[in-house]
Amino acid sequence: MKKRQKTIARNLRIATEGKYSPDEIDVMAQRSFVRTVANLLCSSVSAKAAGEDLTELLEVENPEVMAEALAEGNGVVLLLSHMGNWELLTRLKAFDTGIENLGGFYRPLNNPILNERVLRERQFDGSRLFSKRDSLHIVSGFLKDNGVVGILADQRVGFQGKVAGFFGRLTRSSPLPSLLARRCKSEVLALSMVTVEPGKWKARYHRVEKPYTTVSCSEALERAMKVSMEDVFWLQERWKVYFSEAVPPTKWLEKAEARGRSPHRALVWMSEEEKDMELPAGCIHGDIVNERCVGAQPWDLENIDRSKPLPVDYILTFSDDKDLTKAAKELGIPVYPVSLFSE
């Protein structure tokens, strides 16, 4: 799975904010890949564990933090990431007995037979799952009954997300956790899950700074994930950009004054004849570093990408280059024609 390993490495370069060399990142990516496979394999067993076999799997280090949040009486929005054996989180009541009502969001599977089976397995011990098709009024009612609703909030979202810093990089993040918290006056906590040894994990709650916004939720989730970067599922391109004619780079990042600790890195791929051409206004933003690559060849792309601590986020071209597009695809780098953003 070479392509997936490259995705992990790209994510780790951004998540560590360029603090490690490419060779060090490659080692981290390999360890992360192995840990991810181990966690996925373990989840197939832990989903069916019962009795002492179940309670031996996970220890919640600070249940008093959840008890304090539930004491407010308006429920708790629990920020989760794909970290450790996250399938155990549907059974969190077995490890934190202070939780009486546990629910969570899930993405329905396309196959209805498999979807029914997965739902049955995840809900058999009393947990309740909500899909994106369910009304938020149902979820709000669950929270107001002092329920705990888990939301896997670490994955990428499209243009409907809100701009927030995540590991120092401006990106789009889900506004759902803060929306529910404000609507229901609920408390918000983040949770980390770390592998202690094969087949055993520990979890810890992390407080979220008030007021509860998309920004504060993203910051808390980041702190939780940093507890064990190797336990995080990095196989999805978390910081992928979604540009189109209607959404140029400037609109994707919204505010002109917005800045992250790790700016976006774009290559402007140019021939000698194109070197004096200017980019349209939609491509110019203070959080984007546009590097002009004049006369570079497609086979140089990987070396160009690895020449700096942070990876290339996307490539802008003035003319079609199929070899470049192919090389970029192998590295997971999107290519956009400049004409797409011309007024």
N, C-alpha and C positions, 0 to 999 in steps of 0.2 A: 504494500500500500504506500508506494513512494509519494504519490500526490498528497495523501493524508498527512504523511510525515512532514512534507513541505508546509502544509497548512498549519500544523502544530508549531513548527519553527517560526513561521511568520507571526503567529499570534504571540508567541513568547517574546519575540523581539520587541513587539509593541508593549506587551504587558510588563516587561522589565525595563521599559523606557530607554532601550539602547545601552544598557549598562554592561552588557556582556559581548564578547567577540562572537563572530559567526560560529567558530568551532565550539565554543562553550555552549552556545545555544543549541547546536546539533546534539550535544550530549544530553542537555536538559530535555530536548524534544524526544530523544530515544527513551529516556526514563519515564517521561510522561506517557508515551505511547504504551509502554509495558504496563504501567500502573492503570491506565484506562482499560486495557483489555482485561486485566485482573479484576477490576471493579465490575465490569460488565458481566464477566463469567460468574462472579460471586452473587450478583443480583438474581440470577436464575435459581439459586439455592435459597437465599435469604427470603425470597418472596413466599416460600412454603414452610419456613421454619416455624416451630411452635414451642410453647413452654419454655423450659430452661434453654433450649437451643436458640430460641429467639432472643431472650433477655441477655444472653452472653455476647451477642453480636455488637451491641452499641451501648456506649455510656454517654449520657448527657452530663457535661461537667458542671454546668451552672443553672439548674432548673429554677433557682430562686428568681432569676431574671424574667423568665416567662411567668412565674407566679405573680410577680410584681406588676407586670403588664396586664395580666388577666384581672387583677384586683380592681382595675379601673372600670371594668364592667362593660366595655364596648367592643370587646373582641380584639384580636391581634392579626395584623397582616404580617406574614412571615416570608421574608425575602430569601429565596433559595437559589442555588446555582447547581448546575450539573457537576457535582463534586463528590468524590468518594462513591460509596454505594447508595446513590440517591433514591433508589427504589425503596430503601428502608424508611424513607421519610413519610410514606403513606401509612406507616405503622408507628408513627412517633408516639402515640398514646401509650404504647407498651413500654416505652423508655422514659417518658415524662408523665407520670400518673396525675399530675396537676391539670393536664389537658383533658377536658371532657368531650368537647365537640371539635373534630378535626376534619378539615376539608382542604381541597386543593384544585388548581386548574390543570387540565390536561388537554392535549391535542388529539381529537378523535382520529382513529385509524381509518384509512380509506376502505379497508375490507370490513364490512359490518360484522361478520362472524368472529374475526380476530378481535375487533373492537369490543364486542360483547364479552369475550373471554377475558381480555385484559381488565375491563371494568370490574368484572366479577371477582377477579383475583385481588385487585387493588382495594376493593370495598368490602371484602368479606369479613373484616374485623371491625367494621363500624365507621370507617372513613367515608367521606362523601366527596365525589369528584364533580367538578363543574367544567363544561366546555365553553368555547368562545361563542357557541350558539345559545347558551343559556342567558337569560336576562340578568343584568346586574342587580335588579331588585331582589332576585332570589339569593344572590351572594350577599347582598347588603343585609337581608333578613337573617342569614346565617351568622354574620358578624355581630349583629345587634343582639343575638342570643348568646353573646360572649364566646363565639366560636373562634377557632384559629384557622386561617385560610393561607395555605402555602402557595406562593407564586414563583415559578422558575423564571427569574427575571434577568438571567445572564446572557441570553441569546440575542442575536441581532434582530432588529425590526426594520421595517421600511420607512417611507416618508411620514407615516402616521405617528412615528415615535417623536419624542422631544429631544432636542439637542442637550447633551450633558457630557461632562468629562468622565471618562472611564479608563483608569490606568493612565491618566495623563493625556489621552487622546479624545478629542471631540468626536462624538458619534451620536447616533439616534438610539434612545433607550425607551423602554415601555413606560408610559405614564400611568398604567393601571394601578400599581401599588399605592402611589400617592393619591390617586383619584378615589380609591376605595377608603383609604384612611381619612381623607377629608370629609367624604360623604357620610361615613359612619362614626366619625370621631374616634376611630380605633387607634391603638398603639401599633407601632411598627418595629419589628426586630429582624435582624439578618441572622443566618445560621451558617456555620462552617462545619465540614465533615472531613476528618483526617484518618488515614489508614494508620493504625497502631501496629498491627502485625497482620499476616494473612488471615482473612476471615474475621477481623475485629476492627471496629472504628470508634472514634470519639467525636461528639458533636459539642459545639459551644454557641450560645446565643451572643449576638453583638447588638448593642443599642444603636439606634439611629438618631441623628441630631434633628431636633425640631427647629422650625416647622417642617413637616414631612412633605418634601417636594421630590421631583424626579432626580434632581441633583443630589440631595442628601441621601436618597435611597441608593443611587449609583455609588456614592462614596462609601456607604456602609457595606454594600455588596462587595466592593473592591477590597475593603479591609478583611472581610471574611474569606475571600478567595486567596488572599495573600498568605493566609495561615499555612497553606500547603499547596503551592502552585502545581506540583506534580499530580495532585489528586483532582485537578480541574480537567474537565472534558474540553480540550482545545481543538477538536477535530472540525468544528465549524468555523468559517471565516467570520469572526465576531465583528471586525471593523470594516467589513465590506461596504463600499459606497454604491449607491443606486442613483446614477445620473441618467437623465433623459433630456430631450429638447425642452420640456417643461420644468425640469429640475436640474439646472446647471450647478456646478460646484458651489457657487456663492449662495444659491437658494438652499442647497443641502445643509450648509453650515449656518444659515440664517443671518445672524447679526454680523455686520462688518467688523465690529470690534471684538468678536469672540476669538479667544485664543486658548489653546491647550498647551500643556507642558511639552508634548511631543507633536509638532506640527505635521500635517499631511505632506507626503513627499510624492511629487508628480514628475514624470519624465516628459519633456516636450521633444518628441522624436522628429528630427529635421535633417533633410539633405543639405548639401552645400548651397543649392539653389534656393532653399527655403529659410536659410539662417537669419535673414533680416525680417521675416514675417512676424507680425505681432499677434498675440493672443487676444480673443474677444474679452470684454469686461466680465462676462460670466465666469471666466476661468481665473480671475485675479482675486485673491483673498489673503488677508494677513496671516491666516493659519495654514496656508498652502505654500510650500517651497517648490517653485517650478524650475526644474533643472533642464537646461537646454543640452540635448545630446545631438551634436551636429556631426553627421557622417558616421555615426556608430552603426555596427552591424548586428543583426538579430542574435547571432551567436555570442555577442558580448553582453547580452542582457543579464544573465545570471551574475556575472562578475560586477556589473554596474550596480545591481541590486545589493550585493553583499559588500560593496565598497564602503558603505556607511552603516552605522549601527541600526538605524531604522529602515524597514523595507520600503520598496516602492509601492504606493497605494494604487496608482493607475498611470496610464500612458496616454498622452495626447498626440495625435498625428495630423499632419497636413495633407498626406496622401496615403492611399491604401498600400499596405505591405503585408502580404499573406504570410511571409516567413516570420515577420515580427509577431503577428497575431498568434501564430502557432507556438512560438517560443514563449510568449507571454501566458498563453493558456496553460502550458506545462508548469509554469511557476505560480499560477493562480492570480495573475495580474490582469485586470480588465483594460481594454484598449478602447478609446473613444476618439472619433474624428473631430477635429476642431470645428468643422462646419456645423456640427450638431448644436453648438452653442452660439453660433453667429447670429446676430440680430437681423 
